[in-house]
């Protein structure tokens, strides 16, 4: 029995799905962040290993398809491939985390936007795929929880100095991190005390909550970040010649079940720049897309596996 494992690894959480080539579920696993740019190579490898071992109950899989945040260059993929292949003793294929939803989304003409800790944009047209370059904070789209947290921190510190409107963000953020004032908060952002993924995990949901409660600054932060991502996605799809009316598949915690104002701002901005069609039917979960990626790289039959996944949902 061949066992394939798909890994969807993000800046906050990592998920693994182990299945047979026929689509029978073997197991699932979860662990923490695996973006090597924030937790280091050792941290990323440990997160993938933990999730894979949970999914396979400790047995060795035949192949792993790891779609991981932070894998933005070929050398990133090669470095992680070598470490994971040695640790797992099986075939390992590594790519960027946007590859998982690209495989999960159906159709030959489709845009894909994912927004979790970070954000990513990709498309498929006429059998070819492309994605927006994202290497670090200076490239790629704004739109993730990290961007919400960064802007919320900035607005809170400015507000404390009278340079931004009043907001409850500061008092709530200080309470989370046990800090006395905005100066201490600013100092904490300079050192290792506040890891970026931890800030995103804690501050972004707080900002979303305050936005729903009517805090105008928090509401502005959520809408500005969602709108920025929608604008970037729409412009990218239009510039790359994605056919007008093509569906856009949405992935990630912010676009699937996140703040309503974030998603509304995203959709308004997207449609100002690209005539997106109706939401695609039959989209799979991203971790299932990672399993399809593993199957394809192994020379198996990903469409057979896709049908099995779709049948299990019916």
C-alpha positions in Angstrom: 0.0 0.0 0.0 1.6 3.2 -1.2 1.1 6.1 1.2 1.4 9.7 0.1 1.5 12.7 2.5 0.6 16.2 1.6 1.9 19.0 3.8 0.4 22.5 3.9 2.9 24.5 5.9 2.2 28.1 6.8 3.6 30.8 9.0 1.5 29.8 12.0 0.3 26.2 11.5 1.4 23.1 9.6 -1.1 20.4 8.5 -0.4 17.0 7.0 -2.7 14.5 5.3 -1.7 10.9 4.7 -3.6 9.0 2.1 -3.2 5.9 -0.1 -3.0 6.4 -3.9 -6.7 5.4 -4.1 -7.6 8.2 -1.7 -8.2 6.2 1.5 -7.5 8.3 4.6 -4.5 7.1 6.6 -4.3 9.9 9.1 -3.9 13.7 9.7 -1.3 15.7 11.7 -0.8 19.2 12.9 2.1 21.2 14.2 3.3 24.8 14.5 4.9 27.3 12.1 7.2 26.1 9.4 8.3 29.2 7.5 12.1 28.7 7.6 12.5 32.5 7.2 11.0 33.1 10.6 11.6 29.9 12.6 14.8 28.7 10.9 15.6 25.6 9.0 15.6 23.4 12.1 12.3 24.8 13.2 10.7 24.2 9.8 12.0 20.7 9.5 10.8 19.9 13.0 7.3 21.2 12.2 7.0 19.1 9.1 8.3 16.0 10.8 5.9 16.4 13.7 2.9 16.7 11.4 4.0 13.9 9.1 4.6 11.5 12.0 1.2 12.3 13.4 -0.5 11.6 10.1 1.3 8.3 9.5 1.3 7.2 13.2 5.1 7.1 13.0 5.4 4.8 10.0 7.4 5.8 6.9 5.5 7.1 4.0 6.4 6.5 0.4 6.4 10.1 -0.6 5.8 13.6 0.9 4.7 16.7 -1.0 5.6 19.6 1.2 4.1 23.0 0.2 5.7 25.4 2.6 5.7 29.1 3.3 9.0 30.8 2.7 10.1 28.5 -0.1 10.5 31.4 -2.5 13.6 30.4 -4.4 15.0 27.1 -5.9 17.8 27.1 -3.3 15.2 27.2 -0.5 13.4 24.2 -1.9 16.7 22.3 -2.4 17.9 23.0 1.2 14.6 21.9 2.8 14.4 18.9 0.4 17.8 17.6 1.5 17.0 17.9 5.2 13.6 16.4 4.9 14.6 13.5 2.6 17.3 12.6 5.1 15.0 12.8 8.1 12.0 11.0 6.5 13.9 8.4 4.4 11.4 8.7 1.5 10.8 10.6 -1.7 10.3 14.3 -0.8 9.1 17.1 -3.0 9.2 20.7 -1.8 7.6 23.9 -3.2 6.0 27.1 -2.1 2.8 26.9 0.0 0.7 28.5 -2.8 1.2 25.3 -4.8 -1.2 23.4 -2.5 -4.3 25.6 -3.2 -3.2 25.8 -6.9 -3.7 22.0 -7.0 -6.8 22.1 -4.8 -8.6 24.6 -7.1 -10.4 23.2 -10.1 -10.3 24.4 -13.7 -7.9 25.5 -16.4 -8.5 29.2 -16.0 -8.5 30.3 -12.4 -7.0 32.8 -10.0 -5.9 31.7 -6.5 -5.5 34.0 -3.5 -4.3 32.7 -0.1 -4.2 34.8 3.0 -3.1 33.4 6.4 -0.1 34.6 8.3 1.1 35.9 4.9 -0.5 36.3 1.5 0.1 34.8 -1.9 -1.4 35.1 -5.3 -1.2 32.6 -8.2 -3.1 31.6 -11.4 -3.5 28.8 -13.8 -4.3 29.4 -17.5 -4.1 27.1 -20.5 -2.3 24.5 -18.4 0.4 26.9 -17.2 0.8 28.3 -13.8 2.3 31.5 -12.4 2.6 33.2 -9.1 3.4 36.7 -7.8 7.0 37.0 -6.7 7.3 37.2 -2.9 10.7 36.9 -1.3 10.6 39.0 1.9 8.9 42.1 3.4 9.9 44.2 0.4 8.3 42.0 -2.2 5.0 40.2 -2.7 1.5 41.2 -1.7 0.3 42.8 1.6 -2.7 41.1 3.0 -1.9 38.6 5.6 -2.4 38.5 9.4 1.2 39.7 9.7 0.3 42.8 7.8 -2.8 43.4 10.0 -0.7 43.0 13.1 2.1 45.3 11.9 -0.4 48.0 10.9 -2.3 47.6 14.2 0.8 47.9 16.2 1.8 51.1 14.3 -1.6 52.7 14.7 -1.7 51.8 18.4 1.7 53.4 19.1 0.9 56.5 17.0 -2.4 56.8 18.8 -0.6 56.8 22.2 1.3 59.8 21.0 -1.7 61.7 19.7 -0.6 61.1 16.0 -3.6 58.8 15.2 -7.2 58.6 16.3 -8.0 57.1 19.7 -8.2 53.3 19.7 -8.6 50.4 22.2 -5.9 48.6 20.3 -3.0 49.8 22.5 -4.5 48.8 25.9 -5.4 45.4 24.6 -2.1 44.7 22.9 -0.2 45.8 26.0 -2.3 43.4 28.1 -1.5 40.5 25.7 2.2 41.0 26.0 2.3 42.2 29.6 4.0 45.5 28.7 3.5 48.8 30.6 3.3 51.4 27.8 3.8 52.2 24.1 7.5 52.8 24.6 8.0 49.3 26.0 6.0 47.9 23.1 8.1 49.7 20.5 11.3 48.4 22.2 9.9 44.9 22.2 9.5 45.0 18.5 13.2 45.6 18.1 14.3 42.4 19.7 13.6 38.6 19.7 10.9 38.9 22.4 8.1 39.3 19.9 8.5 36.7 17.1 6.6 37.8 14.0 4.5 34.7 13.8 3.4 35.1 17.4 2.5 38.8 16.9 0.4 37.8 13.9 -1.2 35.0 15.8 -2.2 37.2 18.7 -2.7 40.7 17.4 -4.5 40.1 14.1 -7.5 38.3 15.8 -7.6 41.0 18.4 -7.7 43.7 15.7 -10.5 41.8 13.9 -12.5 41.5 17.2 -12.2 45.2 17.9 -13.2 46.0 14.4 -16.4 44.0 14.8 -17.0 45.8 18.1 -16.8 49.2 16.4 -13.3 50.4 17.0 -12.8 52.7 14.0 -9.0 52.4 13.9 -9.1 48.6 14.0 -11.9 48.6 11.4 -9.7 50.8 9.1 -6.7 48.5 9.6 -8.7 45.4 8.6 -10.3 47.1 5.6 -7.0 48.6 4.4 -5.2 45.3 4.4 -8.0 43.4 2.8 -8.4 46.1 0.1 -4.6 46.1 -0.6 -4.6 42.4 -1.2 -7.7 42.6 -3.5 -6.2 45.4 -5.5 -2.9 43.5 -6.0 -4.6 40.3 -7.0 -6.9 42.0 -9.5 -4.1 43.9 -11.1 -2.0 40.8 -11.3 -4.7 38.6 -12.9 -5.5 41.3 -15.4 -1.9 42.0 -16.3 -1.2 38.2 -16.8 -4.1 37.9 -19.3 -6.3 35.7 -17.1 -9.6 35.5 -19.0 -12.3 37.9 -17.8 -15.0 36.0 -15.8 -12.5 33.4 -14.6 -13.3 32.3 -11.0 -11.0 33.2 -8.1 -10.5 30.6 -5.4 -9.9 31.9 -1.9 -7.8 30.1 0.7 -6.4 30.9 4.1 -7.9 31.8 7.4 -8.6 35.4 6.6 -10.4 34.7 3.3 -12.2 31.7 4.7 -14.0 32.5 7.8 -12.0 35.7 8.7 -13.4 39.1 9.4 -16.3 40.0 7.2 -15.0 43.5 6.6 -11.7 42.1 5.4 -13.3 39.9 2.9 -15.7 42.6 1.7 -12.9 45.1 1.2 -10.9 42.4 -0.6 -13.7 41.6 -3.0 -14.5 45.2 -3.7 -10.9 46.0 -4.6 -10.5 42.8 -6.6 -13.5 43.5 -8.8 -12.4 47.1 -9.4 -9.4 45.7 -11.3 -10.5 42.2 -12.5 -13.9 40.9 -13.6 -13.9 37.8 -11.4 -16.5 35.1 -12.1 -18.5 33.2 -9.6 -16.7 31.2 -6.9 -15.4 27.9 -8.3 -17.3 24.7 -7.5 -15.4 21.6 -6.3 -12.4 23.3 -4.6 -10.6 21.0 -2.3 -8.8 21.8 0.9 -5.3 23.1 0.5 -3.8 20.1 2.3 -5.6 17.8 -0.2 -4.0 19.9 -2.9 -0.6 19.2 -1.4 -1.4 15.4 -1.6 -2.3 15.9 -5.3 1.1 17.7 -5.8 2.8 14.7 -4.2 0.9 12.3 -6.4 1.8 14.2 -9.6 5.5 14.4 -8.7 5.5 10.7 -8.0 4.1 10.0 -11.5 0.8 8.7 -10.0 -2.7 9.8 -11.0 -3.6 13.0 -9.3 -7.0 13.2 -11.0 -7.9 9.8 -9.7 -7.0 11.0 -6.2 -9.0 14.2 -6.8 -12.1 12.2 -7.7 -11.6 10.2 -4.5 -11.4 13.4 -2.4 -14.5 14.8 -4.1 -16.4 11.6 -3.6 -15.6 11.6 0.1 -17.1 15.1 0.4 -20.3 14.2 -1.4 
